[in-house]
Amino acid sequence: MFDPTRDQVREFFASAWQKRQADEVATPLETMAAELIEWHPEYHADLMDPDVLSRDYSVQEGRTNPFLHLSMHLAIAEQVSIDQPPGIRDAYQRLASRLSEHYAVHEIMECLGEVVWESQRLGKPLNNDSYLELIRRRATKTGH
């Protein structure tokens, strides 16, 4: 099972972005990561900072941890690509048709955060049924 350290995750995203900036050859996963990073110009300076490995993104600082955020983007992209849990691809497509691809992922990210928090709070495995239900509710909402 792939279980990277905090530093490995940070190095991966920083390297993917630096390769994109230098127009260097990247792996398919690095290319996907760089495309996600392009959606987030607020993270570009962080990813080019040589001290990024040691930076702390505490809640008190009031900034989103770019590596957590980008990792969730990648996880959701993988879930949608393989339709796991079954039905997530359809719900994502409904959200994306109403919002945009980026905002659809952010809606799903909110649901993922909720079920991960609940799983940790209860000390139980992540509940895929609850996760998918939260996403489906957002996909069937009217308006923005």
C-alpha positions in Angstrom: 0.0 0.0 0.0 1.3 3.5 -0.9 1.7 5.5 2.3 4.0 8.4 1.7 5.5 10.5 4.5 4.6 14.2 4.9 7.9 15.2 3.3 7.4 12.8 0.4 4.0 14.3 -0.4 5.4 17.8 -0.2 8.4 16.8 -2.4 6.1 15.2 -5.0 3.9 18.3 -5.4 6.8 20.7 -5.3 8.7 18.7 -7.9 5.6 18.3 -10.1 5.1 22.1 -10.1 8.8 22.8 -10.6 8.9 20.5 -13.6 5.8 22.2 -15.1 7.5 25.6 -14.7 10.7 24.4 -16.3 8.8 22.5 -19.0 10.6 19.3 -18.0 9.3 15.7 -18.7 7.0 14.6 -15.9 5.3 11.3 -15.0 1.5 11.0 -15.7 0.8 11.5 -12.0 3.1 14.6 -11.8 1.3 16.0 -14.9 -2.1 15.4 -13.2 -0.8 17.1 -10.0 0.6 20.1 -12.0 -2.8 20.5 -13.7 -4.5 20.6 -10.2 -1.9 23.1 -9.0 -2.7 25.3 -12.0 -6.2 25.6 -10.5 -4.7 27.0 -7.3 -2.5 30.0 -8.0 -2.6 30.8 -4.3 -0.2 27.8 -3.8 2.3 28.6 -6.6 4.7 30.5 -4.4 4.6 27.9 -1.6 5.5 25.2 -4.1 8.5 27.1 -5.4 9.7 27.9 -1.8 12.8 25.9 -0.9 11.7 25.9 2.8 8.3 24.3 2.0 9.2 21.0 3.6 9.5 22.6 7.0 6.6 25.0 6.8 3.8 24.5 9.3 0.2 25.0 8.1 -1.6 25.3 11.4 -5.3 26.1 11.8 -4.3 29.1 13.8 -2.4 30.5 10.9 -5.7 30.7 9.0 -4.3 29.2 5.8 -5.3 26.0 4.0 -2.5 23.4 3.9 -1.9 23.2 0.1 -0.5 19.7 0.3 -3.6 18.4 2.1 -5.9 20.2 -0.3 -4.0 18.9 -3.4 -3.8 15.4 -2.0 -7.6 15.4 -1.6 -7.9 16.6 -5.2 -5.8 13.7 -6.4 -7.8 11.2 -4.2 -11.1 12.4 -5.6 -9.8 12.4 -9.2 -8.8 8.7 -8.7 -12.2 7.9 -7.1 -14.0 9.5 -10.0 -11.8 7.8 -12.6 -12.5 4.3 -11.3 -16.0 5.1 -10.0 -15.2 4.0 -6.5 -17.4 4.1 -4.5 -19.8 3.1 -7.3 -21.9 6.1 -8.3 -19.3 8.8 -7.5 -18.6 9.4 -11.2 -22.3 10.1 -12.0 -22.6 12.4 -9.0 -19.4 14.2 -9.9 -20.7 14.7 -13.5 -24.0 16.1 -12.2 -22.1 18.5 -10.0 -19.7 19.5 -12.8 -22.5 20.2 -15.2 -24.1 22.6 -12.7 -20.9 24.2 -11.3 -17.5 23.5 -12.9 -15.1 20.6 -12.7 -13.1 22.5 -10.0 -16.0 23.4 -7.8 -17.5 20.0 -8.2 -14.4 18.5 -6.7 -14.5 21.1 -3.9 -18.1 20.0 -3.1 -17.0 16.4 -3.0 -14.0 17.4 -0.9 -16.4 18.8 1.7 -18.2 15.5 1.8 -14.9 13.6 2.1 -13.8 15.8 4.9 -17.0 15.2 6.8 -16.9 11.4 6.5 -13.2 11.2 7.4 -13.8 13.4 10.5 -16.7 11.1 11.4 -14.7 8.0 10.9 -11.9 9.3 13.1 -14.3 10.5 15.7 -16.0 7.1 16.0 -12.8 5.1 15.4 -14.5 3.2 12.6 -13.7 2.7 8.9 -14.8 5.4 6.4 -18.5 4.8 5.5 -18.7 4.8 1.7 -22.5 4.8 1.8 -22.6 8.0 3.9 -19.9 9.6 1.7 -21.9 8.8 -1.5 -25.1 10.0 0.0 -23.6 13.3 1.0 -22.3 13.8 -2.5 -25.6 12.8 -4.1 -27.4 15.4 -2.0 -25.1 18.1 -3.2 -25.4 16.9 -6.8 -29.2 17.2 -6.7 -29.3 20.6 -5.0 -30.7 23.4 -7.1 -28.9 26.6 -7.5 -25.2 27.3 -6.8 
